[in-house]
Amino acid sequence: MKLISSLLLLVTISTSVAANENEQAEPWLERLAQSLQTLNFSTSFVVVKNNQAEPYHWFHGVDESGNELEILSLLNGPRRDVLRKHNTVSYIEPEAPPYSVSSQQIAGPIPAVLREGVTQLAKTYDFISVGRSRVLGRPAQLIRIVSKDVYRYGHWLWLDQKTGMLLKLALANRTGQLLEQIQFTHLDITDDLSESLMQLQQTALPAVIEIPDGYQEQVLQWQVKWLPEGFTRLNANRHRMSSTKKPVEFMLFNDGLVDVSVYVNQSEERQRATDYVMDGATVVLNQVINGFEVSVVGKIPAKTAKAIADSVIFTPKELP
Amino acid sequence: MSENKFENVSSVVDNYQQTDELFDEILNDSHLSATWQRYHLMGDVMRGDTSDVINLDLSSTIASAIADEPTILAPRANNNVVDKLKAKVVQFAKPFGQMAIAASAAGLMVMGVQQNSADNDVLLPETQVVKTMPFGGVAEPVSLNFQQTSRTSEKQAFIEQQRRFQALLSDHHQQVKLSSVDVNSTTEQDKAAESAK
């Protein structure tokens, strides 16, 4: 009886807290975006997934002329560095010679939307301020970005009360089970650029690769008929898979927070049952129906991925 | 117990006020200490920081377990001679021991692969995390008359499947990197168009 009444009490407290602080969540996220764009910081974090930890170093700063400088490097295994000078991002990876793209976003473990501001997410996600806790030895505010429907994961963010910086980020399913976590292990905020960023200022980045006009808006034979609300198509092209060189029809969708790739290609097999693996929160799902292989990759629940894969249909179109 | 004291505990938990006197008061009063513990538990539950099993009174369980521990009164046996003998035996036995470990490790690897391929047909529950593996070091069966072709083809299928997943994952990451370009260049074009207006 005591237990039940205390649980009831907890529920009432938590709902009232959520209602009271609902308005406060968005200013916190705006402050985070501001901090990620303007502060000079040098920080380390660990991505925890699949019982493994991937450590990263992350530097960010703004030089005298107001241009942003950024370095993100993976510390274990073969070198994987991402360098950014204003709107040029260079990827240094073991699989390919170094290349640059013209972009203001680093494609890494931390969603780029956090530095762009979250207003664009408001249609599909709710922002909830949950309460205080202690992270990285600092008082932190926990903010949850919760999907309005059941097709997406929730993002939990712990933000520094003093600077608004990100201290911890977790992806959780609807039952609150953590799938992937990013825990910051050290954070330095300075007035001046760190030494690594000063070196980056002197460094010439590899040449920017040119992507032909229209390459990312090709007319494809296959279409996705169903996606959760809020997903828009960023890219539709035909290319060869980077490692197997298999030709595929490819579509990339994004709801502001997560990316979902859909692949369609011919298969030697006639039928193959649906199969999937999870890499942290990223699901890779794959099935063959009537000689065509459909694959879906992204940070979405497996059920959503399956529904997307099942909705792919053949719509023959005249090629221009 | 006055309401005021509980309020003090609450404000200490929330980092509002922290003075040495307050801490002393909480520490010296078992009732207030229990309140302090409960408040933290409430906070943890609300933030979802708790594990599945909440053991409400861990410290007292441990204290009583320690109290129940038997005290050893018998003196230690003096076994220097045995130690010397043992040292020699250990030196002699060591190489065999290492061999045995190596052999059992190989056994484990083969077992592991078979285990994996056997599990393959089952659709994994959503929460189960499967690590995709690189395939440099897959153990081959050692025996000369190993002829279970079905098993090897099963293994082949498993390797094939892992390759497929790995290829999809890395291509996805690459396309995301290339596509952030497109988004940005269009937004820049939009900006240019807007400023032209």
Boltz contact constraints between the chains, C-beta under 6 A:
constraints:
  - contact:
      token1: [A, 10]
      token2: [B, 42]
      max_distance: 6.0
  - contact:
      token1: [A, 10]
      token2: [B, 45]
      max_distance: 6.0
  - contact:
      token1: [A, 14]
      token2: [B, 46]
      max_distance: 6.0
  - contact:
      token1: [A, 50]
      token2: [B, 129]
      max_distance: 6.0
  - contact:
      token1: [A, 50]
      token2: [B, 131]
      max_distance: 6.0
  - contact:
      token1: [A, 101]
      token2: [B, 181]
      max_distance: 6.0
  - contact:
      token1: [A, 103]
      token2: [B, 180]
      max_distance: 6.0
  - contact:
      token1: [A, 103]
      token2: [B, 181]
      max_distance: 6.0
  - contact:
      token1: [A, 103]
      token2: [B, 184]
      max_distance: 6.0
  - contact:
      token1: [A, 104]
      token2: [B, 184]
      max_distance: 6.0
  - contact:
      token1: [A, 105]
      token2: [B, 180]
      max_distance: 6.0
  - contact:
      token1: [A, 107]
      token2: [B, 176]
      max_distance: 6.0
  - contact:
      token1: [A, 107]
      token2: [B, 177]
      max_distance: 6.0
  - contact:
      token1: [A, 107]
      token2: [B, 180]
      max_distance: 6.0
  - contact:
      token1: [A, 130]
      token2: [B, 47]
      max_distance: 6.0
  - contact:
      token1: [A, 131]
      token2: [B, 47]
      max_distance: 6.0
  - contact:
      token1: [A, 133]
      token2: [B, 47]
      max_distance: 6.0
  - contact:
      token1: [A, 139]
      token2: [B, 15]
      max_distance: 6.0
  - contact:
      token1: [A, 142]
      token2: [B, 47]
      max_distance: 6.0
  - contact:
      token1: [A, 176]
      token2: [B, 48]
      max_distance: 6.0
  - contact:
      token1: [A, 177]
      token2: [B, 127]
      max_distance: 6.0
  - contact:
      token1: [A, 216]
      token2: [B, 182]
      max_distance: 6.0
  - contact:
      token1: [A, 234]
      token2: [B, 179]
      max_distance: 6.0
  - contact:
      token1: [A, 235]
      token2: [B, 179]
      max_distance: 6.0
  - contact:
      token1: [A, 241]
      token2: [B, 167]
      max_distance: 6.0
  - contact:
      token1: [A, 241]
      token2: [B, 171]
      max_distance: 6.0
  - contact:
      token1: [A, 242]
      token2: [B, 171]
      max_distance: 6.0
  - contact:
      token1: [A, 242]
      token2: [B, 174]
      max_distance: 6.0
  - contact:
      token1: [A, 243]
      token2: [B, 167]
      max_distance: 6.0
  - contact:
      token1: [A, 243]
      token2: [B, 170]
      max_distance: 6.0
  - contact:
      token1: [A, 244]
      token2: [B, 167]
      max_distance: 6.0
  - contact:
      token1: [A, 252]
      token2: [B, 175]
      max_distance: 6.0
  - contact:
      token1: [A, 252]
      token2: [B, 179]
      max_distance: 6.0
  - contact:
      token1: [A, 259]
      token2: [B, 176]
      max_distance: 6.0
  - contact:
      token1: [A, 261]
      token2: [B, 172]
      max_distance: 6.0
  - contact:
      token1: [A, 261]
      token2: [B, 175]
      max_distance: 6.0
  - contact:
      token1: [A, 277]
      token2: [B, 130]
      max_distance: 6.0
  - contact:
      token1: [A, 277]
      token2: [B, 132]
      max_distance: 6.0
  - contact:
      token1: [A, 277]
      token2: [B, 165]
      max_distance: 6.0
  - contact:
      token1: [A, 278]
      token2: [B, 129]
      max_distance: 6.0
  - contact:
      token1: [A, 278]
      token2: [B, 130]
      max_distance: 6.0
  - contact:
      token1: [A, 284]
      token2: [B, 165]
      max_distance: 6.0
  - contact:
      token1: [A, 284]
      token2: [B, 168]
      max_distance: 6.0
  - contact:
      token1: [A, 284]
      token2: [B, 169]
      max_distance: 6.0
  - contact:
      token1: [A, 295]
      token2: [B, 168]
      max_distance: 6.0
  - contact:
      token1: [A, 297]
      token2: [B, 168]
      max_distance: 6.0
  - contact:
      token1: [A, 297]
      token2: [B, 172]
      max_distance: 6.0
  - contact:
      token1: [A, 302]
      token2: [B, 126]
      max_distance: 6.0
